[in-house]
Amino acid sequence: MRAAGAVPKMTERSPATLRKVTGALRSSFSDIPGTGWAVDPATSKVTVWTDDTVTGTRMAAVQRTTRRMGAAVRMVRIRGALHTLALGGDAIFGQGARCSLGFNVKRGGQDFFVTAGHCGNEVRNWAADQQGAEPLGTTVDSDFPGNDFALVQTEQGGASQSAVNLYNGQAQEITEAGEAVVGQRVFRSGSTTGVHAGSVTATGATVNFAEGTVTGMIQTTVCAEPGDSGGPSSPGAPPSASPPAARATARPAASPSSSPSPRPSKPSTPK
């Protein structure tokens, strides 16, 4: 580490101690929607957030627990409400919902694409248009809450290479999957708000939605809006890109992390 130019720094609390803190939080108020937490390795603390729906006796319960943790916990108030991002619109459609396709995958020689689990729970048959004239595939597996992913088996001939729509007439190929790290610069492409960039502020985050608890999330400074749900974030700075046409300015997202995706006419094939 020193040979590479890095200077090691002793943390105030061990990983085992921080795991005990998150375990206590999970057992105390994981049933309270609008709350969440993640370890902040830079400060060796656990950041706990509450949104505007957490008030009264629920807020008192959160505060009682965090007070017992002392300096190991930092409280953050989030404006608005933590929510999943799915809306009627114009990317991948089904049963009145709109989400964003993530990327294409293969399993046993079959073609699939990945999107958000809170989308897959609601939609079985996906199409590239709102009228359903261009079928894309059928949800065969969906996991939400707990995780947040869905696997959609594509129509024969519907899948192409995995690529991210950059909304400038170009696409960036997806070559592999990786694990996010705190401080990493990332960008993402979404069917509502186009391409946006930011940085990873936490990994292994837990968020308590009204529908249930989701773990193993990342927290970023990248905005996301309804309809952006489902797709990949990529490391580094975004290539030059433009927002989707005919889209109004989006309001700030209340969710502490986002993971939106490209808008294809067929899976991962940008218009």
Steps between C-alpha positions, in 0.01 A plus 500: 500500500775745593697401191202608289499840667210443739518589867318252727273652764367330812122512522328594823268198487565153366284342228370257763385791717325667208328172412367482856361851461321419172372176650348691791339747260354215295347334803366828640325679215527322167119495506483882487466616136697812411815396686832359388868478583845435358855484631711809421859369485645852486368587847475147643136569583161372392288762325129463583247688292131571556263658251214745561249217560682391818340705778347465846540165673692354206757778508525462877574127457777576251652762728493271804695237312754736347563676831615166644758480221655832599766642269495188279187632325441814295137602434395651166154632412386450137244735349204326341436126518715198419328322214556259217507656155242365255250699295285482187702642212713400205795260544408137574129462564257264662175513698507880512856523632815636338853405606843494336674195363829418669711274280479178304619169644511137393417194709516151358507636147179700557480880469381713792520856622517637853289777649383604848321249722235750608419528128505124439263442792238709322556408136503159334500589129728781380485701178708776338191714445207599715247328273683165530553465125874432542530220759834469677465211741346336806604533864619159622655601833456804722641569847369799698516581788818342633681560172380713209544324167289327237597265218303525175525234228505679168303429187687295239736731312423788733833519683819652367830597660495655846553872462407823679305764309693830533215707352730660243454246224769275646517202735768372735558125511468315831791257531479385863334554837687641799463595865463869584742659748457813711637808325474347153374730224202352315247596236170350405248520216126515564194523277361795697802719568770387258864473603614635838818464703599499866691294752444202728457609863420163662472129420310227679219744578165396648177683412163436662225565245129471566512173305783360714875512560760491223864431587831509315426828323741776402450865588604759242468870425344420159137610461228264382133543419195278449559293188880495545479183711669184388832549332875528539735760632841511333836605646676818395385821335214491249566556133328804352129434519160662470180450703205314348294710261172654610566460871420763760755598762493234768452568868772384746475133592423418861668162485858493640627286217419445140567247232325596176544370148489546124194540278508250215267427213618143548703390805816710537472638146477879521285697259 
